[in-house]
Amino acid sequence: MVPESSEELALQLQAAFEARPYLLRPDFPFRIAARRIADACLNTADGDSRYWVACADADGVRHGARPVYVVRRLDGQIGVWDALTQDEGDILAHVLTELALGSATGGTRTPTGYPTGS
């Protein structure tokens, strides 16, 4: 991802998440998630891969009895979001990968792969 600013990336992420409300839990914080993920992508996430994955948190359980899936670059160790479910993590990883691949080709690639609901 090569956005001009974290605000630009946050807007792209928020739009992608809001386009899929039926795939994320009802209380998913679209705006907060987009801003935090954008900041983490640009400032703290490690690795150079344009591919993102959701993997089980190696530290164990951070949210009570619920598993946590960390969304991070395929070759990195520092994640950008702690998802409460694997589905949520997979969706976030998919959106980040699509945005990263779109910027790698110089285009604006819209995240795909999920039904549009129409």
Summary of the structure (lengths in Angstrom):
residues: 118
radius of gyration: 13.5
end to end distance: 29.0
largest distance: 42.7
contacts: 340
relative contact order: 0.19
helix: 39%
strand: 13%
